[in-house]
Amino acid sequence: MFFSYGEQEVAYLKSRDKRLSAAIDRIGRIEREVRPDLFDALIHSIVGQQISTRAQQTVWSRIIARLGSVTPQTVLALPAGELQQLGLSMRKVSYIRSAAEAVQSGRIDLDSLAERSDEEVCRILTSLEGVGLWTAEMLMTFSMQRPDVISYGDFGIRRGLRMLYRHREITPERFARYRKRYSPYATVASLYLWAIAGGAIPELKDNGEKEKKR
């Protein structure tokens, strides 16, 4: 399953920004996979913290092989020591079990988040151990498919903005202006900024690259 967007979002963004419009035409439609099960996506994000994508895939494959499906019940049915043996640090095991307990007990009602604002979703998700603002924003993007999410804390977003608009730095104030320009479809803009940051338009360079290395 891919992030869902259509002509309405694209037409709006193109009408708001000439450079982004040209990039959208150049890149074409973007298909980014989503994880619609929010609990599964939450645990997957915790597993991936501070490790490579390849290592995350390896550990996740072991978890699926052991649990079958990732639910609060299957997580809590497995002793902490056995979770650790799948390739998780004890800290991550603690985060995962804490999240499972919060959901199973009803302290966190993931189903009810669909009816809440982005700000409320972030507040609730970041109340969980091991879940920061960036993780909450990525869950809103790639699990909940919220339409108006763009993350200042994401390196790829800042890099994409630098490359597209030829900036050396993306300050919070500058970021806020772009966020306002893209709203209410900032998530689709994020997809294109990530693509740009990844080299989708080869002639666009990161003018802030040398500055970052110092």
ABEGO torsion letter per residue (X at the ends): XBBBBBAAAAAAAAAABAAAAAAAAAAEBBBBBBBABAAAAAAAAAAABGBBAAAAAAAAAAAAAAAGBBBAAAAAABBAAAAAAAGBBAAAAAAAAAAAAAAAAGABBAAAAAABBAAAAAAAAAABBGBBAAAAAAAAAAAAGBABBBBAABAAAAAAAAAAAGBABBBAAAAAAAAAAAOAAAAAAAAAAAAAAAGABAABBBAAAAAAAX
